[in-house]
């Protein structure tokens, strides 16, 4: 896959480390505000597995909502995300501090047509870092962004599959599994043993700063 299918013209990486960070339930709360949004639409979310489809029911009679309607609800939520989503604790000040020594880039797993709403929301919170929105696997994107740079790189996500994707495409990347303590996240697939779990943003910052101090760099080749 080539990153040329995305608009990256606004991204200018300096000669310093890179932090690539997911957004939903890592920077912005997703599952909690999404549940409030569902309630406003007469629905409820039942945390029976780590997915949205199949777990949303009508509050009126408990009938399960079909997949097509769930997909529409997710799209409607992202259309209105500016009314619902808020930042996680300490994320704004932590990323601001880290950005003094590293470039920060948001890579959000979302249809690009919702990028404008997300951009406005992040800007309003003072999170002015570049943003890429894509539903493609994240590993090839991070590799394409960072492959030629012999500098430390960090990737933060709440989804094991995204962390595994980056691990498979970017050598010596610090992989941080950061997710909220929610009923649905307790069903989340476990990340591999070589991926570090961070309890919160303060912990994540400690891991990132230690990685920078260690001098571990990416040589621009996929991990074996």
N, C-alpha and C positions, 0 to 999 in steps of 0.2 A: 504494500500500500504506500502511496505517496502522499505527503502532507500538502502537495500542491492543490489538491481538491478543496482545501480550506483557505480562507482569506487570512493570511498571517502577515500581511503588509504592515500592520500596526505593531508588530512585535519586534522589539530591538533588544537583543540580549547583549549585555556587557561582558567584559572579561572578568567575570566573577561567578561564584556558584549559582546554580539554578534550583529553585524549588517549584515543582509542578504540583498543584493542589486541586483535588476534586472540590465540588461546591456543596451539593445536597447532602445534608447530615454530616458535613465536615466543616464547612464555613457557614452555611445557612441551615437553620433547622428545616427539615422537610416532613418527617413522618408525623410529628405533633401538629403542625399547622395544617397538614393535609387531612388529618382526622377531623379537625375543626371545620375545615372546608366541606368535608363530606357531610358532617352533621347539618351544616347550613343548607345542604341540598336534600336533606331527608334520608341520608344513608349513614351507615356505620361501618367501621373497619374492625374485623375480627382477626387478631394476631394468631393465626393458626399455622403460618409458615412464613418464610422470608420472601414473600411476593405480594403484589397488590391484586393481580387477577385471581379470582376465586375466593377472595377474602372480604369482599365488600357486599353488604346486604342492605335491604330496605329496612329502615327503622319501623315502618308501618306493620310489616308482616314477616320480616326475617328472610324474605326471598333473596336468593343470591343474585347479584347483578351480573349480567353477561359480560363476556370479555370485551366486546365492541363498545359497550357503554362505559366500562371501566376505562378503556383507552381514551374515550371522549372526556371523562371526568379528569383524567390526568392532564390532558391538553387544556381544559378549562382552568385547572388550577395553575398551570404554568402561564396561561394568559393573564391571570390575576395575581401572580406571585407577589407583586409589589404590595398587595394588601394583606398578605398572610405571613410571609417568611421573615424571620428575624435572625441575627447572627448568633452563633454559639458563644458561650462564655469565653471571654479573654481573646477571642480570635482576632479582633481588630487591632488591639494593642500589640499582640504577639507578632502578627505578620508585619506590622509597621516597624517593629524593632528588627526583625529578621531581614527586612528589605534594605536595611542600612549596609548589610554585607553580602546580600544575594539578590538576584533577580527572582521575582515571584510571578508565576503564571497560573491562571485558573484554567483547568481543562474539565469542562462540565459535560456529563453524559445527558445530553438534551438535544432535541431537534433544533437546528440552527435558527429556525424561524422565531424561536422564543428568546434569542440572544439579546435583542434590544431591550426587552423588559428586564432581563437579568442584569444587563449592563447598567441600566438606570438604578436598579435596586442596590447593586454593589457600590456604585458611585455615591449614592445617598448615604451609605454607611462609612464612606471614606476608604473603601477598598478599591483603589483606582488601578489595580494591576491588570495587565492584559488578559483577555478572556477568549478562549476557543470553545465553541459548542459543537459537539459531534456525538453521534451514536456509534461510531466506528470503534474498534478495539484501541485501547489507549497505548499499548506497548509500541506499535509502529509510529504513532504520532510523537511520543516522547523521544524515540530513537531518531526520528527525522529532525526534530528540533535541536537535539543535543549531540548527535553522533560525531561531529567534527571537533567537539570542544573537549580539551583535556582539563576539565574542571569538575569539582564535586557536583553531584546531582542528587536531588531528593524527590521522592514521589509519595504523596499522601492520599489515601482513599479509604472509604468504608467498605468497599466491595472486594472480596478475596480475588475474584476473577480479574479485576482490573490490576491489582497488585501483581498477580501471577503473569499477566500479559506484559507488564513493564519489566518484570524480572527476566522474562524470556527474551527481551529485545535490547535491554540496556545493562551493560556490565557495570558492576561496582556501584549501583544505585542504592542509596538508603531507602528502603521500603518501609513505610509507616502505616500500620492499620489503625485508623482512628474512627471510632463510631460511637454514637450515643448509647446510653444504657436505656433501651426501650424494649417493651414486650416483643416487638417484631424483630429487633436486632438480635434477640436471644436465639432466634432460629437461623441466624446468618451462618453460611458455610465458614468453616475455620480456614484461616490463611495458613500457608505452609510454615514450617518451623523456622525457616530462615527469614521470616518477615516479623518485624518488631511491632508489638501492640502498644500503643500509647493510650494512657488512661484519659488524658485531656490535653488541652493546648499547651499548658505549662510543661507537661511531660514531653510532648512532641518537640517543643523548643529546646529542651535539654538534649534530646537525642540528635537534633539537627546541628546544634552548636558543637557537640562532641564529634560529629561526623566531619564538620568543617575543620576542626582542629586536628583531626587524625590525618588529614592530607590525602584521603582516599579520592582518587580521581577516576573519571570515566575515560577509557581509551578509545571509545568510538566503535567498539565491536559488540555484536550481540553476545549475551551470556551463553555459555555452553549448555 
